[in-house]
């Protein structure tokens, strides 16, 4: 059943929830490392790069050993990833994610050795190290059966990364800033520019396209740029969007956008229900016969088809009327997917249909 929640009419969102300031962004980091101290759940001999890396690390410590002679199962090769926040300073701690790339069965109880995390430019920005946490997960078993909880080959190290190099974000010499909309839309860009111009009493904001707004910085605005950006983020804008229907066939989830409209169309809906019951029955032979006792399946098939109901939807109805109409004919979310696809194929759905 579809449920329509009532709203308060017009509403606005903060600019900090609608736009990003160009140059102020996350930076993705990653590195290759080793996790040690595992209780027999590490990589086996078939994962050659694990033991080659371990031999290289031992050689740097002054221990020379042939990788082919290493016979340990408490080491696992991992990829370590992290997100470096903008304006993060040297010494700032951040969380890191550790993921196995070999055939280790669990990272529980392991410790990550010092791992440099690099950016796309090849420079090291973060060093990660520390004990792993897999959130209570485990994996154990033998040849016949295994038991697993959560995802034991992925772990985190809270505050396990330390920033070693800062990412420079220069604002002091800028004479303008550029805002990028997270969901580009011409109407939204124009409304945001108008809101900024009203606040600063001038034509300082100009939408360049559907996803970009340029804000010219006057001398007073540049003199206290932090306060200027704080005021921009606090401004409110009324976002607009295309009419869209999202259908997720895997979960049966249906999301209808605010501006969805349907032209005049007739919808007939009926359900076909097939129920199959099968239970074994024992067949006993007659007394003093040479027969044997046998088990035979007894299958019963029952088919029920509900009467189809015809619904005529008038031209240009709103989302509220669409919800009420579909509820009236008892459409389930899974059936609704087929209904909307058919309405779209008929050319009566005035919205973008996206199937996940």
C-alpha positions as CSV (number, residue, x, y, z in Angstrom):
1,X,0.0,0.0,0.0
2,X,1.2,3.5,-0.8
3,X,1.2,6.2,1.8
4,X,1.2,9.9,1.1
5,X,2.7,12.1,3.8
6,X,1.3,15.6,4.2
7,X,3.6,18.6,3.9
8,X,3.7,22.3,4.7
9,X,3.7,23.6,1.2
10,X,6.7,25.6,0.1
11,X,10.0,24.9,1.8
12,X,13.6,25.8,1.4
13,X,16.9,24.2,2.1
14,X,20.3,25.7,3.2
15,X,22.8,26.4,0.5
16,X,25.3,24.2,2.3
17,X,23.0,21.3,1.6
18,X,22.5,22.2,-2.0
19,X,25.9,23.3,-3.3
20,X,29.6,22.6,-3.0
21,X,32.3,25.3,-3.1
22,X,34.7,24.6,-5.9
23,X,38.1,23.7,-4.4
24,X,36.7,22.5,-1.1
25,X,36.4,18.8,-1.5
26,X,37.3,15.4,-0.1
27,X,40.4,13.6,-1.2
28,X,40.5,9.9,-1.7
29,X,43.6,8.1,-0.4
30,X,44.7,4.5,-0.5
31,X,47.7,2.3,0.2
32,X,48.9,-1.3,0.3
33,X,49.7,-2.8,3.7
34,X,50.0,-5.9,5.9
35,X,47.9,-7.0,8.8
36,X,49.7,-9.2,11.3
37,X,48.6,-11.1,14.5
38,X,45.8,-13.1,12.9
39,X,44.8,-16.4,14.6
40,X,45.4,-18.7,11.6
41,X,43.0,-16.8,9.4
42,X,45.5,-15.0,7.1
43,X,46.5,-15.6,3.5
44,X,47.8,-19.0,2.5
45,X,50.7,-19.9,0.2
46,X,48.7,-19.4,-2.9
47,X,48.7,-15.6,-2.3
48,X,52.3,-15.0,-3.3
49,X,52.4,-11.2,-3.0
50,X,51.6,-11.3,0.7
51,X,54.8,-13.3,1.5
52,X,56.9,-11.3,-1.0
53,X,55.8,-8.1,0.8
54,X,56.5,-9.6,4.2
55,X,60.0,-10.6,3.0
56,X,60.7,-7.1,1.7
57,X,59.6,-5.6,5.0
58,X,61.8,-8.0,7.0
59,X,64.7,-7.1,4.7
60,X,64.3,-3.4,5.5
61,X,64.5,-4.4,9.2
62,X,67.8,-6.2,8.5
63,X,66.4,-9.8,8.2
64,X,67.1,-11.4,4.8
65,X,64.8,-14.4,4.1
66,X,63.5,-16.2,1.0
67,X,59.8,-15.6,0.5
68,X,59.4,-19.3,-0.4
69,X,60.5,-20.3,3.0
70,X,57.8,-18.3,4.9
71,X,55.2,-20.7,6.3
72,X,52.9,-18.4,8.3
73,X,49.1,-18.0,8.3
74,X,48.8,-15.0,10.6
75,X,49.5,-12.3,7.9
76,X,47.1,-10.8,5.4
77,X,47.6,-8.4,2.5
78,X,45.2,-5.5,2.6
79,X,44.2,-2.2,0.8
80,X,43.8,0.7,3.2
81,X,41.5,3.6,2.2
82,X,40.6,6.9,3.8
83,X,38.9,10.2,3.0
84,X,41.0,13.3,3.7
85,X,38.7,16.2,4.7
86,X,39.5,19.7,3.3
87,X,41.4,22.0,5.6
88,X,42.8,19.0,7.6
89,X,46.0,20.0,9.3
90,X,49.1,17.9,10.0
91,X,48.6,15.8,13.0
92,X,44.8,15.5,12.5
93,X,43.5,11.9,13.1
94,X,41.0,10.2,10.8
95,X,39.3,6.8,10.4
96,X,40.7,4.3,7.9
97,X,39.1,1.3,6.2
98,X,41.0,-1.9,5.8
99,X,40.0,-4.5,3.2
100,X,41.6,-7.9,2.5
101,X,42.7,-8.6,-1.1
102,X,44.0,-12.1,-0.5
103,X,42.2,-15.2,0.6
104,X,42.2,-14.5,4.4
105,X,39.1,-15.6,6.1
106,X,39.0,-13.0,8.9
107,X,40.9,-9.9,10.0
108,X,39.7,-10.2,13.6
109,X,42.4,-9.5,16.1
110,X,44.9,-8.2,13.6
111,X,47.1,-5.2,13.7
112,X,47.9,-3.0,10.7
113,X,51.5,-2.2,10.2
114,X,52.5,1.4,9.2
115,X,51.0,2.0,5.8
116,X,51.4,5.2,3.8
117,X,48.3,6.4,2.1
118,X,48.8,8.3,-1.2
119,X,46.6,10.6,-3.3
120,X,46.2,10.6,-7.0
121,X,49.3,12.7,-7.4
122,X,51.5,10.0,-5.7
123,X,52.3,12.0,-2.6
124,X,51.9,10.5,0.9
125,X,49.3,12.4,2.9
126,X,48.4,10.0,5.7
127,X,50.1,7.3,7.7
128,X,47.8,4.5,9.1
129,X,48.5,2.0,11.8
130,X,46.7,0.3,14.6
131,X,44.5,-2.6,15.8
132,X,41.5,-3.5,13.6
133,X,37.9,-3.5,14.6
134,X,35.4,-5.6,12.6
135,X,32.3,-4.7,14.7
136,X,31.8,-8.1,16.4
137,X,32.1,-10.2,13.3
138,X,33.7,-13.6,13.1
139,X,34.4,-16.5,10.8
140,X,35.3,-20.0,11.8
141,X,34.7,-23.6,10.8
142,X,36.2,-26.7,9.3
143,X,36.1,-28.7,6.1
144,X,32.4,-29.7,6.5
145,X,30.8,-26.4,7.7
146,X,31.6,-22.8,8.4
147,X,30.0,-20.0,10.4
148,X,30.3,-16.3,9.6
149,X,28.9,-13.2,11.2
150,X,29.0,-9.7,9.6
151,X,31.8,-9.2,7.1
152,X,35.1,-10.3,8.8
153,X,37.4,-9.5,5.8
154,X,36.7,-5.7,6.1
155,X,37.7,-3.7,9.2
156,X,38.1,-0.2,10.4
157,X,40.7,1.6,12.6
158,X,39.0,4.5,14.4
159,X,41.3,7.4,14.4
160,X,44.0,5.1,13.0
161,X,45.3,7.6,10.4
162,X,47.5,10.6,11.0
163,X,47.7,13.5,8.5
164,X,51.3,14.1,7.5
165,X,50.8,16.5,4.5
166,X,48.2,19.2,4.2
167,X,46.2,19.8,1.0
168,X,46.4,23.5,0.3
169,X,43.1,25.4,-0.4
170,X,43.9,29.0,-1.4
171,X,41.1,31.5,-0.7
172,X,43.0,34.6,0.2
173,X,43.7,35.8,-3.3
174,X,40.4,34.8,-4.9
175,X,38.2,37.5,-6.4
176,X,35.3,35.1,-6.9
177,X,34.1,31.7,-5.8
178,X,32.3,29.1,-7.7
179,X,29.4,27.0,-6.4
180,X,28.5,23.7,-8.0
181,X,25.0,22.3,-7.5
182,X,24.9,18.7,-6.3
183,X,21.8,18.2,-8.5
184,X,22.2,20.5,-11.5
185,X,19.0,22.3,-12.5
186,X,18.5,25.7,-14.2
187,X,15.5,26.7,-12.0
188,X,17.4,25.9,-8.8
189,X,20.5,27.8,-10.0
190,X,18.5,30.9,-10.8
191,X,16.7,30.8,-7.4
192,X,20.0,30.5,-5.5
193,X,21.6,33.4,-7.4
194,X,18.5,35.6,-6.7
195,X,18.7,34.7,-3.0
196,X,22.4,35.6,-2.8
197,X,21.8,38.9,-4.6
198,X,19.1,39.8,-2.2
199,X,21.3,39.1,0.8
200,X,24.3,41.1,-0.5
201,X,22.2,43.8,-2.2
202,X,23.7,43.6,-5.6
203,X,24.3,41.5,-8.7
204,X,27.2,39.5,-7.1
205,X,25.9,36.1,-8.1
206,X,25.5,34.9,-11.7
207,X,24.4,31.4,-12.7
208,X,26.9,30.2,-15.4
209,X,24.8,27.1,-16.3
210,X,22.5,24.6,-14.6
211,X,25.2,23.4,-12.2
212,X,27.5,26.4,-11.6
213,X,27.0,29.7,-9.8
214,X,29.8,32.3,-9.7
215,X,29.9,34.8,-6.8
216,X,32.0,37.9,-7.2
217,X,33.8,38.9,-4.0
218,X,33.9,42.6,-3.2
219,X,36.6,44.1,-1.0
220,X,34.5,43.9,2.2
221,X,33.6,40.3,1.4
222,X,37.2,39.3,0.9
223,X,38.4,41.0,4.1
224,X,36.4,38.5,6.2
225,X,36.0,35.5,3.8
226,X,35.2,33.0,6.5
227,X,32.2,35.1,7.6
228,X,31.1,35.6,4.0
229,X,31.1,31.9,3.3
230,X,29.3,31.2,6.5
231,X,26.6,33.6,5.5
232,X,26.4,32.1,2.0
233,X,26.0,28.6,3.5
234,X,23.2,29.8,5.8
235,X,21.1,31.3,3.0
236,X,18.1,29.3,2.0
237,X,17.1,28.2,-1.5
238,X,14.1,26.5,-3.0
239,X,15.4,23.5,-4.9
240,X,13.5,22.3,-8.0
241,X,13.8,18.9,-9.8
242,X,12.5,17.0,-12.7
243,X,9.4,14.8,-12.4
244,X,10.8,11.4,-11.7
245,X,9.7,7.9,-10.8
246,X,12.3,5.5,-9.3
247,X,11.6,1.8,-9.4
248,X,13.8,-0.8,-7.7
249,X,12.7,-4.2,-9.0
250,X,15.0,-6.0,-6.5
251,X,13.4,-4.7,-3.4
252,X,10.0,-3.6,-4.7
253,X,10.7,0.0,-3.7
254,X,8.8,2.8,-5.6
255,X,9.5,6.5,-5.1
256,X,7.4,9.1,-6.8
257,X,8.6,12.7,-7.3
258,X,6.6,15.7,-6.4
259,X,5.9,16.9,-10.0
260,X,4.8,13.5,-11.4
261,X,1.7,13.9,-13.7
262,X,-0.3,11.4,-15.6
263,X,-2.4,12.0,-18.7
264,X,-5.8,10.4,-19.3
265,X,-5.3,6.6,-19.0
266,X,-7.3,3.5,-18.0
267,X,-5.6,1.0,-15.8
268,X,-6.8,-2.6,-15.4
269,X,-5.3,-4.5,-12.5
270,X,-5.8,-8.1,-11.5
271,X,-3.7,-10.7,-9.6
272,X,-3.0,-14.3,-10.5
273,X,-2.3,-16.5,-7.5
274,X,-0.8,-20.0,-7.9
275,X,-0.4,-22.1,-4.8
276,X,1.4,-25.5,-5.0
277,X,1.3,-27.9,-2.1
278,X,3.3,-31.1,-2.1
279,X,3.5,-33.7,0.7
280,X,4.8,-37.3,0.7
281,X,2.4,-40.2,1.1
282,X,3.3,-43.7,2.2
283,X,2.0,-46.5,0.1
284,X,1.8,-49.8,2.0
285,X,1.6,-53.2,0.1
286,X,-1.3,-55.6,0.7
287,X,-0.8,-58.3,3.4
288,X,1.1,-61.4,2.3
289,X,2.0,-59.7,-1.0
290,X,5.5,-59.4,-2.5
291,X,5.2,-55.6,-2.7
292,X,7.4,-53.0,-0.9
293,X,6.5,-49.9,1.0
294,X,7.0,-46.8,-1.2
295,X,6.8,-43.0,-0.6
296,X,5.0,-41.2,-3.4
297,X,4.6,-37.4,-3.7
298,X,1.1,-35.9,-3.6
299,X,1.0,-32.6,-5.4
300,X,-2.0,-30.2,-5.3
301,X,-2.1,-27.1,-7.5
302,X,-4.6,-24.3,-6.9
303,X,-4.9,-21.3,-9.2
304,X,-6.9,-18.2,-8.2
305,X,-7.3,-15.1,-10.3
306,X,-8.8,-12.0,-8.8
307,X,-11.3,-10.0,-10.8
308,X,-9.5,-7.2,-12.7
309,X,-10.6,-3.7,-11.7
310,X,-10.6,-0.9,-14.3
311,X,-9.5,2.6,-13.1
312,X,-9.7,5.7,-15.3
313,X,-7.2,8.3,-14.4
314,X,-8.1,11.8,-15.7
315,X,-5.6,14.1,-17.4
316,X,-3.0,16.0,-15.4
317,X,-3.6,14.5,-11.9
318,X,-1.2,15.2,-9.1
319,X,0.9,12.8,-7.2
320,X,-1.6,12.8,-4.3
321,X,-4.3,11.7,-6.7
322,X,-2.1,9.1,-8.3
323,X,-1.4,7.6,-4.9
324,X,-5.1,7.5,-3.9
325,X,-6.1,6.0,-7.3
326,X,-3.5,3.2,-7.1
327,X,-4.4,2.4,-3.5
328,X,-8.1,2.2,-4.6
329,X,-7.3,-0.8,-6.9
330,X,-5.1,-2.5,-4.3
331,X,-1.8,-2.2,-6.2
332,X,1.2,-3.5,-4.3
333,X,4.7,-2.0,-4.7
334,X,5.8,-4.9,-6.9
335,X,2.7,-4.6,-9.1
336,X,3.1,-0.8,-9.2
337,X,6.4,-1.3,-11.1
338,X,4.6,-3.1,-13.9
339,X,1.8,-0.5,-13.8
340,X,4.1,2.5,-14.2
341,X,6.1,0.8,-16.9
342,X,2.9,0.2,-18.8
343,X,1.7,3.7,-18.3
344,X,5.0,5.0,-19.5
345,X,4.9,2.8,-22.6
346,X,1.5,4.2,-23.3
347,X,2.9,7.7,-23.3
348,X,0.7,8.8,-20.4
349,X,3.4,9.2,-17.7
350,X,4.8,12.8,-17.7
351,X,7.9,12.0,-15.8
352,X,11.3,10.4,-16.1
353,X,11.1,6.7,-15.3
354,X,14.3,5.2,-13.8
355,X,14.6,1.5,-13.1
356,X,17.4,0.5,-10.7
